[in-house]
């Protein structure tokens, strides 16, 4: 167990941040799945904007690596172009 007040606070704040990061990451994964299953052109384009924005936010906060975000956006862009065409 921690011996200092600051260490106890760090444990509490780390847990809060972990839960927040987990929620945001899971929400983004759910949006990605929803995007992959959608076939309507206008809905796909709108969802892609949301997904790419949330991926950028996750990468900016170091929840996921920036290259992973870029790879996912690239693959999803190909999918969107296929559906939109």
C-alpha positions in Angstrom: 0.0 0.0 0.0 1.1 3.6 -0.6 2.9 5.4 2.1 2.4 9.1 1.1 -0.7 11.2 0.6 0.4 12.1 -2.9 0.8 8.4 -3.8 -2.7 7.7 -2.6 -4.0 10.6 -4.6 -2.1 9.4 -7.7 -3.7 6.0 -7.3 -7.2 7.5 -7.2 -6.6 9.8 -10.1 -5.0 7.1 -12.2 -8.0 4.9 -11.7 -10.3 7.7 -12.8 -8.2 8.4 -15.9 -8.1 4.6 -16.7 -11.9 4.4 -16.6 -12.3 7.5 -18.7 -9.8 6.3 -21.3 -11.4 2.8 -21.4 -14.8 4.4 -22.0 -13.6 6.6 -24.8 -11.7 3.8 -26.4 -14.7 1.4 -26.2 -17.0 4.1 -27.6 -14.8 4.6 -30.6 -14.6 0.9 -31.2 -18.4 0.7 -31.1 -18.6 3.6 -33.7 -16.1 1.8 -35.9 -18.2 -1.4 -35.8 -21.4 0.6 -36.6 -19.6 2.3 -39.5 -18.5 -1.1 -41.0 -22.0 -2.5 -40.8 -23.8 0.6 -42.3 -24.5 0.6 -46.1 -26.4 3.9 -46.6 -24.1 6.5 -48.2 -25.0 9.6 -46.2 -25.0 7.8 -42.9 -21.6 6.3 -43.7 -20.1 9.7 -44.5 -21.4 11.2 -41.3 -20.2 8.3 -39.2 -16.8 8.5 -40.8 -16.4 12.1 -39.7 -17.3 11.1 -36.1 -15.0 8.1 -36.1 -12.0 10.0 -37.5 -12.5 12.8 -35.0 -12.6 10.4 -32.1 -9.6 8.5 -33.4 -7.7 11.7 -33.6 -8.7 12.6 -30.0 -7.6 9.2 -28.7 -4.2 9.6 -30.5 -3.7 13.1 -29.2 -4.3 11.9 -25.6 -2.0 8.9 -26.1 -4.8 6.4 -25.5 -3.9 4.8 -28.8 -0.7 5.2 -30.9 -0.9 7.9 -33.6 0.1 5.4 -36.3 -2.7 3.0 -35.2 -5.2 5.9 -35.5 -3.8 6.7 -39.0 -4.0 3.1 -40.1 -7.6 2.7 -38.9 -8.6 6.0 -40.6 -7.0 4.9 -43.8 -8.8 1.5 -43.9 -12.1 3.1 -43.0 -11.6 5.8 -45.7 -11.2 3.0 -48.3 -14.4 1.4 -47.0 -16.3 4.7 -47.1 -15.1 5.3 -50.7 -16.3 1.9 -51.7 -19.7 2.4 -50.2 -20.1 6.0 -51.5 -19.1 5.1 -55.0 
